[in-house]
Amino acid sequence: MNNVLPTSRIARRSAATTDMYDRAVTAGLTGHTITGRSGKTVRLSDGSECVEFVSCSYLGLEDHPRLVQAVRTALATYGTHFSSSRNSMQPTEINELEELLGEIYPGMTSVVFNSVSSAHLGVLPLLGAGVLPGYPMSADGPLFIIDRTAHASMQAIRGVLEQVGPVTRFRSDAPETLTDALNRATAERRTPVVLVDGIGSMGGLIDVGSLRAAVAEHRGYLYIDDAHGISITGRHGAGYAVEALDGRVPPEVLLVGSLSKAFGGSGGFVLTHSAEDATILRREANPMVFGHSNMITHVVANAESARMHLDGTVATLQAALWANVELFDQSHDRKLVNAGVRSPIRGLEMPSEEAAFSSAVRLREAGVLCFPVFYPVVAKGTGLLRFAISASHTPDQIESIARHLTTV
Ligand SMILES: Cc1ncc(COP(=O)(O)O)c(C=O)c1O
């Protein structure tokens, strides 16, 4: 029996999705299975080798000998995992990791989750319910205001958020839509909680500085998911959002970051201004109470990476990344999406899904893997080839893609 509700947004989105993703998988353009890797070269299951511009590990930290050694040591100490909820028993290295994050973000207390999605699920309901003393809420509750371009991990928990307050959406590129939503919060005597990305996973930079100012005027909070911005920029790799906010996390900002992208490990974290809020999150956040603890292999890799953020190694990798990004832009005459923007993500917009498909085929034939995306990631009927640039790409790899794209 088909029990999909015909009117739901999810059903409509599914109905509007073409078979293009499946065709791209069948044609070997995405959905790859890899059997090994060396730097940015991956071996595919058919035995061929390609250069990938797919991984979001923008600094290439994940196969650094220091991280690999840290994992080996942890395996000898604990085995692969300690299976308990985090707030019942946990390896000491998780405390070390949170302290190291506190050094990267001075004055802040971090709480590490298994993923960014878990951080959203753990933090936002408690924030909205007014349970965190460092972030007081109006007696009438919150109004959640989500950017339409914010990552799916925040959009997807709309129903969860609605258990503590209404949810509305705005467009971060149309300030008047935010003004309307903030005025609604004021009229309803609610505390506005504005949810945005830092660096968009497909698009450009979100102007978190202006958003913070607007939110502060309405005595609300700006909740930033800077998953893609962490490590790649800023002192000690504090990331895009902190850099854009003059090197600090202002009192009305909650910052969430990823440990799974440029950080080179795995997981997500939130920064709070008071240790008391962190204690409450560890005690009451849903994934902490009802989920398994952080994988020890991930925790120690994250902790070693954190040390490399603090000892200057990451600063050197940042310089290599931005040199590669500049080379990429130069070799494409600054014509691709995001050209000149301080983001490691570039895109080639295509007027149709077919055009994106055939361009990805030609790149694949040349041994280059990008990430072709179609609706619902981009607008209906269009396509985009997404390129993730890394400090680990060689100049030749960067330039070769430009040569192949020219032929495309
Ligand atoms: C901006 C952003 N937020 C959240 C996530 C989800 O991260 P996780 O897999 O750690 O839940 C992603 C993943 O790609 C992302 O790009």
The ligand as a MOL file (V3000), in Angstrom:
LIG
                    3D

  0  0  0     0  0            999 V3000
M  V30 BEGIN CTAB
M  V30 COUNTS 16 16 0 0 0
M  V30 BEGIN ATOM
M  V30 1 C 26.7380 22.7340 7.0680 0
M  V30 2 C 26.5990 21.3030 7.5110 0
M  V30 3 N 26.0150 21.0410 8.6960 0
M  V30 4 C 25.8590 19.7720 9.1260 0
M  V30 5 C 26.2830 18.7030 8.3810 0
M  V30 6 C 26.0400 17.3200 8.9050 0
M  V30 7 O 27.1760 16.8880 9.5710 0
M  V30 8 P 27.1550 15.5120 10.3580 0
M  V30 9 O 27.2910 14.4500 9.3300 0
M  V30 10 O 28.3370 15.6110 11.2580 0
M  V30 11 O 25.8850 15.4330 11.0730 0
M  V30 12 C 26.9030 18.9190 7.1640 0
M  V30 13 C 27.3660 17.7360 6.3980 0
M  V30 14 O 27.7900 17.6660 5.3770 0
M  V30 15 C 27.0600 20.2480 6.6990 0
M  V30 16 O 27.6040 20.4990 5.5130 0
M  V30 END ATOM
M  V30 BEGIN BOND
M  V30 1 1 1 2
M  V30 2 1 2 3
M  V30 3 2 2 15
M  V30 4 2 3 4
M  V30 5 1 4 5
M  V30 6 1 5 6
M  V30 7 2 5 12
M  V30 8 1 6 7
M  V30 9 1 7 8
M  V30 10 2 8 9
M  V30 11 1 8 10
M  V30 12 1 8 11
M  V30 13 1 12 13
M  V30 14 1 12 15
M  V30 15 2 13 14
M  V30 16 1 15 16
M  V30 END BOND
M  V30 END CTAB
M  END
